[in-house]
Amino acid sequence: MGQTNDTDGTVIAPAHNVSSILFACNINAVRSAMAEAMIKARFPGRIFTDSCGVTPGQQDGFAIAVMAEIELDLTSHQPKGFADLDCDFYDVIISFSPEAHARAQEITRNIDCAALYWPVDNLAGLQGSREERLRAYRAVRDDIAAKLAAYLPDNGADGKSGEA
């Protein structure tokens, strides 16, 4: 399978032999937390997944609400920072913000770990009605889901997604 162009122009090549992923963004409450929950639900016990932020924030009620719509629970997620994790054993660090990607590049400079940057809208400071905000959070959730589907495509009935 070739590379996939996402709707924002990001080129995402399917992964091969990925067994551990770290997702990173600014505060680890929305984008990276969503991605972590999606992978844990889709590949339980098959891909080790964690997430962190450049500066960990607080849980986000809108993120919790839109993930509940797809039956994923973020209520127990506690935002973490890079310093809270051992980043030396991941196969890949996928960053959703330029700040997180810069940190991932620093970390991966001397270890065997890929650092990928997938731009995803930052919802910090988002204004508007509750419905407008939920619509924006849904768009981010769906953008991340599409990127993950391209990166870790299902390979049929054998249950071996994302493996060569």
N, C-alpha and C positions, 0 to 999 in steps of 0.2 A: 504494500500500500504506500502511496506517495504522501507528499506533504499536503496539509489542509490549510486553506486560507480562511481565517475566521472573518467574521463580519467587519471587524475593525482593521483588517489588513494584516493581523498577526499571523505569521506562518508557523504552524505547529506540526512538527514531524511526529509520527507515532513513536512511542517509547518501545524499547526492547529491554527485557530483563530488569525492570525496575521493581525493587522489593522494598524501597523506603523513600518517602518523599517528605520534605519539609516545605510547608507553605508559609510565606512571609508577606506582611504588609506593614502599614504604619502602626496600628494599635492592637491588632489581633482580636478584633471584636466583630468584624463583618466579613471581609473578603477571604482572608486566610482561614478564619473559623468555618466559614461556609464550605470551602474547598476540603478542609480536613474532614468535616462531617460527611460530605458526599463520598469521598474515597473510603472512609471507614464503613459506610453503609454498602457500597458497591463491591468492595473487596475485603470482606471481614476475615481477619486472620491471614490474609495473603499479601497485603502491602502495608508495612508499618508506616503510619502517618502521624505527623504532629504539625503544629503551627505556632507562629510567634509574630511579634511585632517589633518594630524599631524601638518604640516606647509603648509598653502595654497599657491599654486603657481599661474601660469598664465594659461589662456586657451591654449589648445594644438590643433594645426591645423590638425594633423594626426587623433586625436580622433574625431574631428568635421567631417573630411572627411569620415572616415569609418562608423560613425553613420549615416551620410547623405545617405550612400549606402543602409541602411535599413529604410530610411525615418524617422529618428529621428534627431531632431535638437538640437545640443549642443551650438549653437552660443550665446544664451543668458545666458548660465551657468556661474556664477561667483564663482570661487573657494572660499571655506570657511574653517575655522578651527573649531576644537571642541569648542573653546572659543566663537565662534559666535552663538552657538546653545544652546538650553535648552535640554540637553540629558536625562532628568529624566522621560520622558513619552513614550519612544519607547518600543515596545514589544521585539525588537531584534536589536542589532548592529552587522552588518556583516562587518568584516574587511578583506581586501585583502593584507595586509602587516603585518609583525610581529610588527612593530612600532605602527601601528594603533590598532592592537589587544591588545597590552600592555596597551594602553590608554583606550580602551573599557573595559578591565578588571578592571582598576582602577575605572572607572565611574560606572560600574555595581556592584561593591562590596557591596554597601548598598542600591540598588534599585532592584525592580522586573523587570529585563530586562535580556534577554539572550545575551551572547556575543559569536558569532561564528567566526571562522577563516577559510576562504577559500583562500588558497594560489593561487594567480594569478600572472603571470609574471609581473615584474616591467620593464617598458620600458624606464625608465630614463637612459640617456646616450647611447641609442641605436644608432648604427652607421650603415651605409650601404646606398645603393641607395634608391631613393624615393620608388620604387616598393618593395624592400626588407623591408623597414620600414612599408609600408602600409600592407604588408603580415603579419608582426608581430602584428600590431595593430588589424588586422582582427582576428587573432588567439586569442588574448586577448578578443576581443568583443564576439567571438563565445564561448569561455570558460565560460565567465560570463553568457551568455544566457543559456548555457547548465546547469550550476549550478542553475540558477534561475528557469528553467523549472522543475528541480528535486525537488527543495525546495517548489515551488508553482505550483503544477501540476494542469492542467485544470480538473475539475470534471464533464465533460459532458456539456449538454446544459443549465443547470440552471444558469450558470454565476457566481457560487460561488467558485471561485478558492481559494485554500489555507485555506479554512474554514472546521472545523470539522462537 
